Amino acid sequence: MIFGIKDKIALVTAASRGLGRGCAEQLAAEGCRVAICSRNEATVKQSAEEISAKTGRKVLGLVADMSRIEDISRLLEDLRQSLGEPDILVTNAGGPPPGTYASTALEEYEKAINLTLLSAVHLIHGVTPAMKTKRWGRIIAITSISVKQPIGNLLLSNMARAGLTGFLKTIATELAPDGITVNALLPGIHKTSRIDQLVRYRADQENKSPEEIIQEMMSANPSNSIGDPSEFGAAAAFLASVQARFITGQNLLVDGGDYRGLL
């Protein structure tokens, strides 16, 4: 299927690795002019070069910390100067640290909201004026399966991503008349450094080896496996496509069937 997004400008944040990188690779493979960002300049430049080599499309690597509003503003201005106004935005940010209600300090709540929720709000505010003018835009947020079933030991992530989901659902209705779709992708367990972090945390808490935790995760999933970032990225590419014009305000699970609820 030809997705009709060749030469569209796409920004994917926190995309030097993991799910963000999977999305960037798939959008570049579809012919998009892609920009990615990360907090580390050397890392993001290397990732951009690797994606370019893999897809044959030049990828722009920019530096930005998603927890800093001033970085987000500079990121959008750098993108405008280099490529232009983005047609496609994939919002992503590194997850807050794991923890329970008992173990989470009060000052960590605001940090989590700034990183996970407000980063997306600021990005979307920055890109929608041009999208409205063009009457075309795709906004895709990477959230989590936790917005449907909260995950133990991930209090901050559960809270912030649920708030982001409410924001996305609300603006989807407001932006639809302007030809802008707003959707979220809800990952389950994928092969990422974030999962490595959570595996180590669980292993320490449960006095098990990381290998045992991984095996438990795989066994608990109906597919008896964990996901790959490229598969996740393919879902993002579809939501960015011209064929997905009539899909908005949705939360698409990419979880191997892990979520058991009806809605």
Secondary structure, 3 states (H helix, E strand, C coil): CCCCCCCCEEEECCCCCHHHHHHHHHHHHCCCEEEEEECCHHHHHHHHHHHHHHHCCCEEEEECCCCCHHHHHHHHHHHHHHCCCCCEEEECCCCCCCECCCCCCCHHHHHHHHHHHHHHHHHHHHHHHHHHHHCCEEEEEECCHHHCCCCCCEHHHHHHHHHHHHHHHHHHHHHHHHCEEEEEEEECCECCHHHHHHHHHHHHHHCCCHHHHHHHHHHHCCCCCCECHHHHHHHHHHHCCHHHCCCCCCEEEECCCCCCCCC
